[in-house]
Amino acid sequence: MQFVGINHQGESWAAALVDPLLYPLAPVGDFWRDPAGWQDKAVTLTADAGSSLERGTVAEVPLVPASARVICVGLNYKAHAAEGSFKDQDLPPYPTLFGRWTASLSVGNVPVPVPGGEAGLDWEGEVAAYLGRRVESADEAAAADAVFGYSTFNDLTARRAQKLTSQWTLGKNGDFTGPLGPLVSRDEVGDLRDGLQVRTRVNGTEVQNGNTRDMIFSVPAIISLISETFTLHPGDVIATGTPEGVGYARTPQWLLQAGDTVEVEIERLGTLVTPIGDPALRARA
């Protein structure tokens, strides 16, 4: 089953997606109080086309509650770690974690502005994992069972801002720089350790081609580690890292400019399309 967020009845709702039809389920906060229950209800609801909306007739929004923590994992693919901070070094013993605010999130086909002062934005195609239940001090088996589903994600990055200090927060929270695709339930995706192909294209040219088998830290291991320190809740998101091939590591560097289009295609999750715009688009934020 696939789910998206939509603007409906004056607020953000969760909807089941059977493309091209949307089936409104509940306000986003209510959905995340019992996502498994709403998934069961969606099976019955989607059998009745009379309760549907045509996709494209309503605005889509991130299917993430305002209270969610979005925890991103840096340098989590072996080859990407080697092209970045861990070139010619041993791999880190723990994942590099940083946060995104929900205000930086967006959805597919929404133009993303290049922040002023940046030479461009960098692409980072990756898988996002969504928690479906409360997780506190969990072992890896319990952590794996707490995942509700996955989506495509593009961790668009302002590299100049990111590299001003050792902390990455500034460069990872540009306006609209965290587009998410539809959420696909775990039962349709399986275990990332079995391998999903992750591809990124810029203006039709492939720039990343990796596989989730190459992750240094698995999703259950990441969730388990985080849960030792703070409790995770339904609707929290783990962005699992990107394969090699990012723009800043190329010679010469290649960064996204206004007018470019970047696509993240992930096996079983679909394709996320994001156009890049100029700084004037920040007026929407």
Contacts in CASP RR format, 6 or more apart in sequence:
PFRMAT RR
TARGET T0000
AUTHOR 0000-0000-0000
METHOD contacts of the structure
MODEL  1
MQFVGINHQGESWAAALVDPLLYPLAPVGDFWRDPAGWQDKAVTLTADAG
SSLERGTVAEVPLVPASARVICVGLNYKAHAAEGSFKDQDLPPYPTLFGR
WTASLSVGNVPVPVPGGEAGLDWEGEVAAYLGRRVESADEAAAADAVFGY
STFNDLTARRAQKLTSQWTLGKNGDFTGPLGPLVSRDEVGDLRDGLQVRT
RVNGTEVQNGNTRDMIFSVPAIISLISETFTLHPGDVIATGTPEGVGYAR
TPQWLLQAGDTVEVEIERLGTLVTPIGDPALRARA
1 16 0 8 1.000
1 39 0 8 1.000
1 42 0 8 1.000
1 43 0 8 1.000
1 184 0 8 1.000
1 185 0 8 1.000
1 187 0 8 1.000
1 188 0 8 1.000
2 16 0 8 1.000
2 17 0 8 1.000
2 18 0 8 1.000
2 19 0 8 1.000
2 182 0 8 1.000
2 183 0 8 1.000
2 184 0 8 1.000
2 185 0 8 1.000
2 188 0 8 1.000
3 14 0 8 1.000
3 15 0 8 1.000
3 16 0 8 1.000
3 17 0 8 1.000
3 25 0 8 1.000
3 31 0 8 1.000
3 39 0 8 1.000
3 42 0 8 1.000
3 63 0 8 1.000
3 182 0 8 1.000
3 183 0 8 1.000
3 185 0 8 1.000
4 14 0 8 1.000
4 15 0 8 1.000
4 17 0 8 1.000
4 22 0 8 1.000
4 60 0 8 1.000
4 63 0 8 1.000
4 107 0 8 1.000
4 181 0 8 1.000
4 182 0 8 1.000
4 183 0 8 1.000
5 12 0 8 1.000
5 13 0 8 1.000
5 14 0 8 1.000
5 15 0 8 1.000
5 28 0 8 1.000
5 60 0 8 1.000
5 61 0 8 1.000
5 62 0 8 1.000
5 63 0 8 1.000
5 107 0 8 1.000
6 12 0 8 1.000
6 13 0 8 1.000
6 14 0 8 1.000
6 15 0 8 1.000
6 22 0 8 1.000
6 24 0 8 1.000
6 53 0 8 1.000
6 58 0 8 1.000
6 59 0 8 1.000
6 60 0 8 1.000
6 61 0 8 1.000
7 13 0 8 1.000
7 58 0 8 1.000
7 59 0 8 1.000
7 60 0 8 1.000
7 61 0 8 1.000
8 15 0 8 1.000
8 24 0 8 1.000
8 53 0 8 1.000
8 58 0 8 1.000
11 27 0 8 1.000
11 28 0 8 1.000
12 27 0 8 1.000
12 28 0 8 1.000
12 61 0 8 1.000
13 24 0 8 1.000
13 25 0 8 1.000
13 26 0 8 1.000
13 27 0 8 1.000
13 28 0 8 1.000
13 31 0 8 1.000
14 24 0 8 1.000
14 25 0 8 1.000
14 26 0 8 1.000
14 27 0 8 1.000
14 28 0 8 1.000
14 30 0 8 1.000
14 31 0 8 1.000
14 32 0 8 1.000
14 38 0 8 1.000
14 63 0 8 1.000
15 22 0 8 1.000
15 23 0 8 1.000
15 24 0 8 1.000
15 25 0 8 1.000
15 53 0 8 1.000
16 22 0 8 1.000
16 23 0 8 1.000
16 25 0 8 1.000
16 42 0 8 1.000
16 45 0 8 1.000
16 46 0 8 1.000
17 23 0 8 1.000
17 55 0 8 1.000
17 182 0 8 1.000
18 46 0 8 1.000
18 52 0 8 1.000
19 55 0 8 1.000
20 54 0 8 1.000
20 55 0 8 1.000
20 56 0 8 1.000
21 46 0 8 1.000
21 49 0 8 1.000
21 52 0 8 1.000
21 53 0 8 1.000
21 54 0 8 1.000
21 55 0 8 1.000
22 52 0 8 1.000
22 53 0 8 1.000
22 54 0 8 1.000
22 55 0 8 1.000
22 58 0 8 1.000
23 42 0 8 1.000
23 45 0 8 1.000
23 46 0 8 1.000
23 51 0 8 1.000
23 52 0 8 1.000
23 53 0 8 1.000
24 51 0 8 1.000
24 53 0 8 1.000
25 31 0 8 1.000
25 38 0 8 1.000
25 41 0 8 1.000
25 42 0 8 1.000
25 45 0 8 1.000
26 38 0 8 1.000
28 63 0 8 1.000
28 64 0 8 1.000
28 65 0 8 1.000
29 65 0 8 1.000
31 38 0 8 1.000
31 63 0 8 1.000
32 65 0 8 1.000
32 132 0 8 1.000
32 233 0 8 1.000
32 234 0 8 1.000
32 235 0 8 1.000
33 234 0 8 1.000
35 132 0 8 1.000
35 148 0 8 1.000
35 234 0 8 1.000
35 235 0 8 1.000
36 132 0 8 1.000
36 148 0 8 1.000
39 185 0 8 1.000
45 51 0 8 1.000
46 52 0 8 1.000
60 107 0 8 1.000
60 108 0 8 1.000
61 107 0 8 1.000
62 102 0 8 1.000
62 105 0 8 1.000
62 106 0 8 1.000
62 107 0 8 1.000
62 180 0 8 1.000
63 130 0 8 1.000
63 180 0 8 1.000
63 183 0 8 1.000
64 70 0 8 1.000
64 102 0 8 1.000
64 105 0 8 1.000
64 180 0 8 1.000
64 235 0 8 1.000
64 237 0 8 1.000
65 102 0 8 1.000
65 235 0 8 1.000
66 102 0 8 1.000
67 233 0 8 1.000
68 102 0 8 1.000
68 233 0 8 1.000
68 235 0 8 1.000
68 236 0 8 1.000
68 237 0 8 1.000
69 99 0 8 1.000
69 230 0 8 1.000
69 232 0 8 1.000
69 233 0 8 1.000
69 236 0 8 1.000
69 237 0 8 1.000
70 99 0 8 1.000
70 100 0 8 1.000
70 101 0 8 1.000
70 102 0 8 1.000
70 105 0 8 1.000
70 236 0 8 1.000
70 237 0 8 1.000
70 239 0 8 1.000
71 97 0 8 1.000
71 98 0 8 1.000
71 99 0 8 1.000
71 100 0 8 1.000
71 222 0 8 1.000
71 226 0 8 1.000
71 236 0 8 1.000
71 237 0 8 1.000
71 238 0 8 1.000
71 239 0 8 1.000
72 97 0 8 1.000
72 98 0 8 1.000
72 99 0 8 1.000
72 100 0 8 1.000
72 155 0 8 1.000
72 172 0 8 1.000
72 238 0 8 1.000
72 239 0 8 1.000
72 241 0 8 1.000
73 95 0 8 1.000
73 96 0 8 1.000
73 97 0 8 1.000
73 217 0 8 1.000
73 222 0 8 1.000
73 238 0 8 1.000
73 239 0 8 1.000
73 240 0 8 1.000
73 241 0 8 1.000
74 95 0 8 1.000
74 96 0 8 1.000
74 97 0 8 1.000
74 98 0 8 1.000
74 241 0 8 1.000
74 242 0 8 1.000
75 81 0 8 1.000
75 84 0 8 1.000
75 85 0 8 1.000
75 86 0 8 1.000
75 92 0 8 1.000
75 96 0 8 1.000
75 216 0 8 1.000
75 241 0 8 1.000
76 95 0 8 1.000
76 96 0 8 1.000
76 215 0 8 1.000
76 216 0 8 1.000
76 217 0 8 1.000
76 240 0 8 1.000
76 241 0 8 1.000
76 242 0 8 1.000
77 210 0 8 1.000
77 214 0 8 1.000
77 215 0 8 1.000
77 216 0 8 1.000
77 241 0 8 1.000
77 242 0 8 1.000
77 243 0 8 1.000
77 244 0 8 1.000
78 91 0 8 1.000
78 214 0 8 1.000
78 216 0 8 1.000
79 210 0 8 1.000
79 214 0 8 1.000
79 243 0 8 1.000
79 244 0 8 1.000
80 241 0 8 1.000
80 242 0 8 1.000
80 243 0 8 1.000
80 244 0 8 1.000
80 245 0 8 1.000
80 246 0 8 1.000
81 91 0 8 1.000
81 92 0 8 1.000
81 216 0 8 1.000
82 244 0 8 1.000
83 244 0 8 1.000
83 245 0 8 1.000
83 246 0 8 1.000
83 249 0 8 1.000
84 249 0 8 1.000
86 92 0 8 1.000
91 216 0 8 1.000
92 216 0 8 1.000
94 217 0 8 1.000
94 225 0 8 1.000
95 216 0 8 1.000
95 217 0 8 1.000
95 221 0 8 1.000
95 222 0 8 1.000
95 225 0 8 1.000
97 222 0 8 1.000
97 226 0 8 1.000
98 167 0 8 1.000
98 168 0 8 1.000
98 169 0 8 1.000
98 172 0 8 1.000
99 169 0 8 1.000
99 172 0 8 1.000
99 173 0 8 1.000
100 155 0 8 1.000
100 172 0 8 1.000
100 173 0 8 1.000
100 178 0 8 1.000
100 239 0 8 1.000
101 173 0 8 1.000
103 173 0 8 1.000
103 285 0 8 1.000
104 172 0 8 1.000
104 173 0 8 1.000
104 174 0 8 1.000
104 175 0 8 1.000
104 176 0 8 1.000
104 177 0 8 1.000
104 178 0 8 1.000
105 176 0 8 1.000
105 178 0 8 1.000
105 179 0 8 1.000
105 180 0 8 1.000
106 112 0 8 1.000
106 176 0 8 1.000
106 177 0 8 1.000
106 178 0 8 1.000
106 179 0 8 1.000
106 180 0 8 1.000
106 274 0 8 1.000
107 179 0 8 1.000
107 180 0 8 1.000
107 181 0 8 1.000
108 179 0 8 1.000
108 180 0 8 1.000
108 181 0 8 1.000
108 272 0 8 1.000
108 273 0 8 1.000
108 274 0 8 1.000
109 273 0 8 1.000
109 274 0 8 1.000
109 275 0 8 1.000
110 176 0 8 1.000
110 179 0 8 1.000
110 274 0 8 1.000
110 275 0 8 1.000
111 176 0 8 1.000
111 274 0 8 1.000
111 275 0 8 1.000
111 276 0 8 1.000
111 277 0 8 1.000
111 281 0 8 1.000
112 121 0 8 1.000
112 156 0 8 1.000
112 175 0 8 1.000
112 176 0 8 1.000
112 177 0 8 1.000
112 178 0 8 1.000
112 179 0 8 1.000
112 274 0 8 1.000
112 275 0 8 1.000
112 276 0 8 1.000
112 277 0 8 1.000
112 281 0 8 1.000
113 175 0 8 1.000
113 176 0 8 1.000
113 276 0 8 1.000
113 277 0 8 1.000
113 278 0 8 1.000
113 279 0 8 1.000
113 280 0 8 1.000
113 281 0 8 1.000
113 282 0 8 1.000
114 120 0 8 1.000
114 121 0 8 1.000
114 256 0 8 1.000
114 257 0 8 1.000
114 258 0 8 1.000
114 276 0 8 1.000
114 277 0 8 1.000
114 278 0 8 1.000
114 279 0 8 1.000
115 121 0 8 1.000
115 158 0 8 1.000
115 161 0 8 1.000
115 174 0 8 1.000
115 175 0 8 1.000
115 279 0 8 1.000
115 282 0 8 1.000
116 279 0 8 1.000
117 160 0 8 1.000
118 158 0 8 1.000
118 159 0 8 1.000
118 160 0 8 1.000
118 161 0 8 1.000
118 255 0 8 1.000
119 159 0 8 1.000
119 160 0 8 1.000
119 253 0 8 1.000
119 255 0 8 1.000
120 158 0 8 1.000
120 159 0 8 1.000
120 255 0 8 1.000
120 256 0 8 1.000
120 257 0 8 1.000
121 156 0 8 1.000
121 157 0 8 1.000
121 158 0 8 1.000
121 177 0 8 1.000
121 255 0 8 1.000
121 256 0 8 1.000
121 276 0 8 1.000
122 156 0 8 1.000
122 157 0 8 1.000
122 158 0 8 1.000
122 159 0 8 1.000
122 246 0 8 1.000
122 247 0 8 1.000
122 248 0 8 1.000
122 255 0 8 1.000
122 256 0 8 1.000
123 154 0 8 1.000
123 156 0 8 1.000
123 200 0 8 1.000
123 202 0 8 1.000
123 207 0 8 1.000
123 208 0 8 1.000
123 246 0 8 1.000
123 247 0 8 1.000
123 256 0 8 1.000
123 262 0 8 1.000
123 264 0 8 1.000
124 154 0 8 1.000
124 155 0 8 1.000
124 156 0 8 1.000
124 157 0 8 1.000
124 200 0 8 1.000
124 241 0 8 1.000
124 242 0 8 1.000
124 246 0 8 1.000
125 152 0 8 1.000
125 153 0 8 1.000
125 154 0 8 1.000
125 155 0 8 1.000
125 198 0 8 1.000
125 200 0 8 1.000
125 208 0 8 1.000
125 241 0 8 1.000
125 242 0 8 1.000
125 243 0 8 1.000
125 264 0 8 1.000
125 266 0 8 1.000
126 152 0 8 1.000
126 153 0 8 1.000
126 154 0 8 1.000
126 155 0 8 1.000
126 198 0 8 1.000
126 239 0 8 1.000
126 240 0 8 1.000
126 241 0 8 1.000
126 242 0 8 1.000
126 264 0 8 1.000
127 150 0 8 1.000
127 151 0 8 1.000
127 152 0 8 1.000
127 153 0 8 1.000
127 192 0 8 1.000
127 196 0 8 1.000
127 198 0 8 1.000
127 212 0 8 1.000
127 239 0 8 1.000
127 240 0 8 1.000
127 241 0 8 1.000
127 266 0 8 1.000
127 269 0 8 1.000
128 150 0 8 1.000
128 151 0 8 1.000
128 152 0 8 1.000
128 153 0 8 1.000
128 180 0 8 1.000
128 237 0 8 1.000
128 238 0 8 1.000
128 239 0 8 1.000
128 240 0 8 1.000
129 147 0 8 1.000
129 149 0 8 1.000
129 150 0 8 1.000
129 192 0 8 1.000
129 219 0 8 1.000
129 223 0 8 1.000
129 237 0 8 1.000
129 238 0 8 1.000
129 240 0 8 1.000
130 147 0 8 1.000
130 148 0 8 1.000
130 149 0 8 1.000
130 150 0 8 1.000
130 151 0 8 1.000
130 183 0 8 1.000
130 235 0 8 1.000
130 236 0 8 1.000
130 237 0 8 1.000
131 146 0 8 1.000
131 147 0 8 1.000
131 148 0 8 1.000
131 223 0 8 1.000
131 232 0 8 1.000
131 233 0 8 1.000
131 234 0 8 1.000
131 235 0 8 1.000
131 236 0 8 1.000
131 237 0 8 1.000
131 238 0 8 1.000
132 146 0 8 1.000
132 147 0 8 1.000
132 148 0 8 1.000
132 149 0 8 1.000
132 234 0 8 1.000
132 235 0 8 1.000
133 145 0 8 1.000
133 146 0 8 1.000
133 148 0 8 1.000
133 234 0 8 1.000
134 146 0 8 1.000
134 231 0 8 1.000
134 232 0 8 1.000
134 233 0 8 1.000
134 234 0 8 1.000
135 142 0 8 1.000
135 143 0 8 1.000
135 146 0 8 1.000
135 223 0 8 1.000
135 227 0 8 1.000
135 231 0 8 1.000
135 232 0 8 1.000
135 233 0 8 1.000
136 227 0 8 1.000
136 231 0 8 1.000
136 232 0 8 1.000
137 227 0 8 1.000
137 228 0 8 1.000
138 146 0 8 1.000
138 223 0 8 1.000
138 224 0 8 1.000
138 227 0 8 1.000
139 224 0 8 1.000
140 218 0 8 1.000
140 220 0 8 1.000
140 221 0 8 1.000
140 223 0 8 1.000
140 224 0 8 1.000
141 220 0 8 1.000
142 224 0 8 1.000
143 219 0 8 1.000
143 220 0 8 1.000
143 221 0 8 1.000
143 223 0 8 1.000
143 224 0 8 1.000
143 227 0 8 1.000
144 191 0 8 1.000
144 219 0 8 1.000
144 220 0 8 1.000
144 223 0 8 1.000
146 223 0 8 1.000
146 232 0 8 1.000
147 186 0 8 1.000
147 219 0 8 1.000
147 220 0 8 1.000
147 223 0 8 1.000
148 183 0 8 1.000
148 185 0 8 1.000
148 186 0 8 1.000
148 234 0 8 1.000
148 235 0 8 1.000
149 183 0 8 1.000
149 184 0 8 1.000
149 185 0 8 1.000
149 186 0 8 1.000
149 189 0 8 1.000
150 183 0 8 1.000
150 184 0 8 1.000
150 186 0 8 1.000
150 189 0 8 1.000
150 192 0 8 1.000
150 269 0 8 1.000
151 180 0 8 1.000
151 181 0 8 1.000
151 182 0 8 1.000
151 183 0 8 1.000
151 184 0 8 1.000
151 269 0 8 1.000
151 272 0 8 1.000
152 180 0 8 1.000
152 181 0 8 1.000
152 264 0 8 1.000
152 265 0 8 1.000
152 266 0 8 1.000
152 269 0 8 1.000
152 270 0 8 1.000
152 271 0 8 1.000
152 272 0 8 1.000
153 178 0 8 1.000
153 179 0 8 1.000
153 180 0 8 1.000
153 181 0 8 1.000
153 239 0 8 1.000
153 264 0 8 1.000
153 272 0 8 1.000
154 178 0 8 1.000
154 179 0 8 1.000
154 200 0 8 1.000
154 262 0 8 1.000
154 264 0 8 1.000
154 272 0 8 1.000
154 274 0 8 1.000
155 172 0 8 1.000
155 177 0 8 1.000
155 178 0 8 1.000
155 239 0 8 1.000
155 241 0 8 1.000
155 242 0 8 1.000
156 174 0 8 1.000
156 177 0 8 1.000
156 178 0 8 1.000
156 179 0 8 1.000
156 256 0 8 1.000
156 262 0 8 1.000
156 274 0 8 1.000
157 171 0 8 1.000
157 172 0 8 1.000
157 177 0 8 1.000
158 170 0 8 1.000
158 171 0 8 1.000
158 172 0 8 1.000
158 174 0 8 1.000
158 177 0 8 1.000
159 171 0 8 1.000
159 248 0 8 1.000
159 255 0 8 1.000
161 170 0 8 1.000
161 171 0 8 1.000
162 168 0 8 1.000
162 170 0 8 1.000
162 171 0 8 1.000
162 172 0 8 1.000
164 170 0 8 1.000
175 281 0 8 1.000
175 282 0 8 1.000
175 284 0 8 1.000
175 285 0 8 1.000
176 281 0 8 1.000
176 284 0 8 1.000
176 285 0 8 1.000
179 272 0 8 1.000
179 274 0 8 1.000
180 237 0 8 1.000
180 272 0 8 1.000
181 269 0 8 1.000
181 270 0 8 1.000
181 272 0 8 1.000
182 269 0 8 1.000
182 270 0 8 1.000
184 268 0 8 1.000
184 269 0 8 1.000
188 268 0 8 1.000
189 196 0 8 1.000
189 268 0 8 1.000
189 269 0 8 1.000
190 268 0 8 1.000
192 212 0 8 1.000
192 215 0 8 1.000
192 218 0 8 1.000
192 219 0 8 1.000
192 240 0 8 1.000
193 212 0 8 1.000
193 213 0 8 1.000
193 215 0 8 1.000
193 218 0 8 1.000
194 213 0 8 1.000
195 211 0 8 1.000
195 212 0 8 1.000
195 213 0 8 1.000
195 267 0 8 1.000
196 211 0 8 1.000
196 212 0 8 1.000
196 266 0 8 1.000
196 267 0 8 1.000
196 268 0 8 1.000
196 269 0 8 1.000
197 209 0 8 1.000
197 210 0 8 1.000
197 211 0 8 1.000
197 266 0 8 1.000
197 267 0 8 1.000
198 208 0 8 1.000
198 209 0 8 1.000
198 210 0 8 1.000
198 211 0 8 1.000
198 212 0 8 1.000
198 242 0 8 1.000
198 243 0 8 1.000
198 264 0 8 1.000
198 265 0 8 1.000
198 266 0 8 1.000
198 267 0 8 1.000
199 206 0 8 1.000
199 208 0 8 1.000
199 209 0 8 1.000
199 210 0 8 1.000
199 264 0 8 1.000
199 265 0 8 1.000
199 266 0 8 1.000
200 206 0 8 1.000
200 207 0 8 1.000
200 208 0 8 1.000
200 209 0 8 1.000
200 245 0 8 1.000
200 262 0 8 1.000
200 263 0 8 1.000
200 264 0 8 1.000
200 265 0 8 1.000
201 207 0 8 1.000
201 262 0 8 1.000
201 263 0 8 1.000
201 265 0 8 1.000
202 254 0 8 1.000
202 256 0 8 1.000
202 260 0 8 1.000
202 261 0 8 1.000
202 262 0 8 1.000
202 263 0 8 1.000
203 260 0 8 1.000
203 261 0 8 1.000
204 261 0 8 1.000
204 263 0 8 1.000
207 245 0 8 1.000
207 246 0 8 1.000
207 247 0 8 1.000
207 254 0 8 1.000
208 242 0 8 1.000
208 243 0 8 1.000
208 244 0 8 1.000
208 245 0 8 1.000
208 246 0 8 1.000
209 243 0 8 1.000
210 243 0 8 1.000
210 244 0 8 1.000
211 243 0 8 1.000
212 240 0 8 1.000
214 243 0 8 1.000
215 240 0 8 1.000
215 241 0 8 1.000
217 225 0 8 1.000
219 238 0 8 1.000
219 240 0 8 1.000
222 238 0 8 1.000
222 240 0 8 1.000
223 232 0 8 1.000
223 238 0 8 1.000
226 232 0 8 1.000
226 238 0 8 1.000
247 253 0 8 1.000
247 254 0 8 1.000
247 255 0 8 1.000
248 255 0 8 1.000
256 262 0 8 1.000
256 276 0 8 1.000
257 276 0 8 1.000
258 276 0 8 1.000
258 277 0 8 1.000
258 278 0 8 1.000
259 275 0 8 1.000
259 276 0 8 1.000
259 277 0 8 1.000
260 275 0 8 1.000
260 276 0 8 1.000
261 273 0 8 1.000
261 274 0 8 1.000
261 275 0 8 1.000
261 276 0 8 1.000
262 273 0 8 1.000
262 274 0 8 1.000
262 276 0 8 1.000
263 271 0 8 1.000
263 272 0 8 1.000
263 273 0 8 1.000
263 274 0 8 1.000
264 271 0 8 1.000
264 272 0 8 1.000
264 274 0 8 1.000
265 271 0 8 1.000
265 272 0 8 1.000
END
